[in-house]
């Protein structure tokens, strides 16, 4: 996901408040990096719904997954 828009990383963004925040940020012109630990199907569905979004599945308790998530957001 490459963009000139500001980028927001929303953890826990595949349902509820996290999904609502991601939708609002997208409407406000942000590129959004979506995250969840388990809900990859919902994450990919939401990413395809939004204007500029990418989904990353990661367990935030795992060092490697945290690094992967941050690298995606920076990228």
ChimeraX commands (.cxc) that place a marker at each C-alpha (Angstrom):
marker #1 position 0.00,0.00,0.00 radius 0.5
marker #1 position 1.79,3.13,-1.20 radius 0.5
marker #1 position 0.15,6.50,-0.72 radius 0.5
marker #1 position 0.73,10.22,-0.24 radius 0.5
marker #1 position -2.08,10.27,2.34 radius 0.5
marker #1 position -1.39,10.23,6.06 radius 0.5
marker #1 position -1.32,6.66,7.37 radius 0.5
marker #1 position -3.15,5.36,10.43 radius 0.5
marker #1 position -2.56,2.00,12.08 radius 0.5
marker #1 position -5.71,0.74,13.79 radius 0.5
marker #1 position -5.20,-2.33,15.95 radius 0.5
marker #1 position -8.18,-4.56,16.63 radius 0.5
marker #1 position -9.87,-3.05,13.60 radius 0.5
marker #1 position -11.92,-5.90,12.17 radius 0.5
marker #1 position -15.08,-5.28,14.21 radius 0.5
marker #1 position -16.81,-2.92,16.59 radius 0.5
marker #1 position -15.18,0.35,17.56 radius 0.5
marker #1 position -11.92,-0.47,15.76 radius 0.5
marker #1 position -13.73,-1.00,12.45 radius 0.5
marker #1 position -15.73,2.21,12.94 radius 0.5
marker #1 position -12.51,4.15,13.61 radius 0.5
marker #1 position -10.88,2.65,10.49 radius 0.5
marker #1 position -13.90,3.58,8.35 radius 0.5
marker #1 position -13.90,7.14,9.67 radius 0.5
marker #1 position -10.17,7.60,9.12 radius 0.5
marker #1 position -10.58,6.32,5.58 radius 0.5
marker #1 position -13.43,8.77,4.96 radius 0.5
marker #1 position -11.18,11.54,6.29 radius 0.5
marker #1 position -8.49,10.73,3.72 radius 0.5
marker #1 position -6.16,8.44,5.64 radius 0.5
marker #1 position -4.60,5.29,4.27 radius 0.5
marker #1 position -5.39,2.68,6.90 radius 0.5
marker #1 position -3.42,-0.34,8.09 radius 0.5
marker #1 position -5.94,-2.73,9.62 radius 0.5
marker #1 position -4.95,-5.30,12.20 radius 0.5
marker #1 position -6.37,-8.25,14.09 radius 0.5
marker #1 position -4.93,-11.30,15.76 radius 0.5
marker #1 position -7.39,-13.86,14.34 radius 0.5
marker #1 position -10.04,-12.34,12.07 radius 0.5
marker #1 position -8.22,-12.38,8.75 radius 0.5
marker #1 position -11.36,-12.89,6.65 radius 0.5
marker #1 position -13.05,-9.87,8.23 radius 0.5
marker #1 position -9.81,-7.88,7.92 radius 0.5
marker #1 position -9.45,-8.56,4.21 radius 0.5
marker #1 position -13.13,-7.77,3.64 radius 0.5
marker #1 position -12.82,-4.42,5.42 radius 0.5
marker #1 position -9.60,-3.60,3.54 radius 0.5
marker #1 position -11.37,-4.16,0.23 radius 0.5
marker #1 position -14.26,-1.94,1.38 radius 0.5
marker #1 position -12.04,1.04,2.21 radius 0.5
marker #1 position -10.46,3.43,-0.27 radius 0.5
marker #1 position -6.81,2.83,0.67 radius 0.5
marker #1 position -6.24,0.06,3.18 radius 0.5
marker #1 position -4.12,-2.97,3.91 radius 0.5
marker #1 position -4.74,-5.74,6.40 radius 0.5
marker #1 position -2.05,-7.39,8.55 radius 0.5
marker #1 position -2.73,-10.35,10.80 radius 0.5
marker #1 position -0.44,-10.22,13.83 radius 0.5
marker #1 position -0.26,-11.33,17.44 radius 0.5
marker #1 position 0.91,-8.25,19.34 radius 0.5
marker #1 position 2.36,-10.50,22.06 radius 0.5
marker #1 position 4.85,-11.82,19.46 radius 0.5
marker #1 position 7.95,-9.70,18.71 radius 0.5
marker #1 position 8.18,-10.83,15.08 radius 0.5
marker #1 position 4.51,-10.07,14.42 radius 0.5
marker #1 position 4.82,-6.60,15.97 radius 0.5
marker #1 position 7.78,-5.80,13.71 radius 0.5
marker #1 position 5.86,-7.07,10.66 radius 0.5
marker #1 position 2.88,-4.87,11.53 radius 0.5
marker #1 position 5.00,-1.73,11.97 radius 0.5
marker #1 position 6.94,-2.40,8.76 radius 0.5
marker #1 position 3.66,-2.67,6.84 radius 0.5
marker #1 position 2.44,0.61,8.33 radius 0.5
marker #1 position 5.69,2.36,7.44 radius 0.5
marker #1 position 5.67,0.85,3.94 radius 0.5
marker link #1:1,2 radius 0.2
marker link #1:2,3 radius 0.2
marker link #1:3,4 radius 0.2
marker link #1:4,5 radius 0.2
marker link #1:5,6 radius 0.2
marker link #1:6,7 radius 0.2
marker link #1:7,8 radius 0.2
marker link #1:8,9 radius 0.2
marker link #1:9,10 radius 0.2
marker link #1:10,11 radius 0.2
marker link #1:11,12 radius 0.2
marker link #1:12,13 radius 0.2
marker link #1:13,14 radius 0.2
marker link #1:14,15 radius 0.2
marker link #1:15,16 radius 0.2
marker link #1:16,17 radius 0.2
marker link #1:17,18 radius 0.2
marker link #1:18,19 radius 0.2
marker link #1:19,20 radius 0.2
marker link #1:20,21 radius 0.2
marker link #1:21,22 radius 0.2
marker link #1:22,23 radius 0.2
marker link #1:23,24 radius 0.2
marker link #1:24,25 radius 0.2
marker link #1:25,26 radius 0.2
marker link #1:26,27 radius 0.2
marker link #1:27,28 radius 0.2
marker link #1:28,29 radius 0.2
marker link #1:29,30 radius 0.2
marker link #1:30,31 radius 0.2
marker link #1:31,32 radius 0.2
marker link #1:32,33 radius 0.2
marker link #1:33,34 radius 0.2
marker link #1:34,35 radius 0.2
marker link #1:35,36 radius 0.2
marker link #1:36,37 radius 0.2
marker link #1:37,38 radius 0.2
marker link #1:38,39 radius 0.2
marker link #1:39,40 radius 0.2
marker link #1:40,41 radius 0.2
marker link #1:41,42 radius 0.2
marker link #1:42,43 radius 0.2
marker link #1:43,44 radius 0.2
marker link #1:44,45 radius 0.2
marker link #1:45,46 radius 0.2
marker link #1:46,47 radius 0.2
marker link #1:47,48 radius 0.2
marker link #1:48,49 radius 0.2
marker link #1:49,50 radius 0.2
marker link #1:50,51 radius 0.2
marker link #1:51,52 radius 0.2
marker link #1:52,53 radius 0.2
marker link #1:53,54 radius 0.2
marker link #1:54,55 radius 0.2
marker link #1:55,56 radius 0.2
marker link #1:56,57 radius 0.2
marker link #1:57,58 radius 0.2
marker link #1:58,59 radius 0.2
marker link #1:59,60 radius 0.2
marker link #1:60,61 radius 0.2
marker link #1:61,62 radius 0.2
marker link #1:62,63 radius 0.2
marker link #1:63,64 radius 0.2
marker link #1:64,65 radius 0.2
marker link #1:65,66 radius 0.2
marker link #1:66,67 radius 0.2
marker link #1:67,68 radius 0.2
marker link #1:68,69 radius 0.2
marker link #1:69,70 radius 0.2
marker link #1:70,71 radius 0.2
marker link #1:71,72 radius 0.2
marker link #1:72,73 radius 0.2
marker link #1:73,74 radius 0.2
marker link #1:74,75 radius 0.2
view
